[in-house]
Structures are given as C-alpha cells and as structure tokens.
Amino acid sequence: MEKCYSEHGDLLKKCYANFNEKFMEVVPDACLYYIDEPGLEDSIKRALFRNEIISLYKILIEL
C-alpha cells in the first residue's frame, strides 16, 4: 500500500478503509493517463481522466 505523507491519508486508511481501497485502486492510474500517457492529445487524456474519476465517484458515494 502506498505510504501516506499526511494526517488525512493515515485517517483514511484507518477509519475509512473501504473508501481508501477504492480510491487507491483508481486515482493513481487515472493520474497516469492524464500526466504520462504518450501519444495522446490533451483532450483525450482529460477525457480518460474524467471518465475514471466519474466512475470512481459513483462507486464511492455508494459506500
């Protein structure tokens, strides 16, 4: 599991483990689409990122 560098990250892991698990499954990869995906136009990167975050939001509000 990724190390947290803030009090909030540790709180998420401790008190909201399900939320943290789902969050950490999606957000790092979504950020990689947005930042590192070579050869894609910025608009496509943004769309991929947005789709991942929207899908995650729908999952998280159900927890």
C-alpha positions as CSV (number, residue, x, y, z in Angstrom):
1,M,0.0,0.0,0.0
2,E,1.2,3.5,-0.8
3,K,2.7,5.4,2.1
4,C,0.7,8.5,3.2
5,Y,2.5,11.7,3.8
6,S,-0.3,13.5,5.6
7,E,-2.5,13.0,8.6
8,H,-5.5,12.9,6.3
9,G,-4.1,9.9,4.4
10,D,-3.5,8.0,7.6
11,L,-7.0,8.8,8.8
12,L,-8.5,7.5,5.5
13,K,-6.6,4.2,5.8
14,K,-7.6,3.8,9.5
15,C,-11.2,4.9,9.6
16,Y,-12.4,4.6,6.0
17,A,-10.6,1.5,4.7
18,N,-13.1,0.7,2.0
19,F,-13.1,4.3,0.7
20,N,-9.3,4.3,0.7
21,E,-9.0,1.0,-1.0
22,K,-11.3,2.0,-3.9
23,F,-9.7,5.4,-4.1
24,M,-6.2,4.0,-4.4
25,E,-7.3,1.4,-7.0
26,V,-8.3,4.2,-9.4
27,V,-6.7,7.6,-8.7
28,P,-3.0,6.7,-9.3
29,D,-3.8,5.1,-12.6
30,A,-6.1,7.9,-13.6
31,C,-3.4,10.4,-12.9
32,L,-1.0,8.4,-15.1
33,Y,-3.4,8.7,-18.0
34,Y,-3.6,12.4,-17.5
35,I,0.1,13.0,-17.0
36,D,2.2,10.3,-18.7
37,E,0.2,8.7,-21.5
38,P,2.5,9.3,-24.5
39,G,1.0,10.0,-27.9
40,L,-2.5,11.1,-26.8
41,E,-3.8,14.5,-27.3
42,D,-4.5,16.5,-24.2
43,S,-8.3,16.4,-24.8
44,I,-8.2,12.6,-24.9
45,K,-6.1,12.5,-21.7
46,R,-8.5,14.8,-19.9
47,A,-11.5,12.7,-21.1
48,L,-9.9,9.4,-19.9
49,F,-9.1,11.0,-16.6
50,R,-12.5,12.5,-16.2
51,N,-14.2,9.2,-17.0
52,E,-12.1,7.3,-14.4
53,I,-12.9,9.9,-11.7
54,I,-16.6,10.0,-12.5
55,S,-16.8,6.2,-12.4
56,L,-14.9,6.2,-9.0
57,Y,-17.2,8.9,-7.6
58,K,-20.3,6.7,-8.4
59,I,-18.7,3.8,-6.5
60,L,-17.6,6.0,-3.6
61,I,-21.0,7.5,-3.0
62,E,-22.4,4.0,-2.5
63,L,-20.0,3.2,0.3
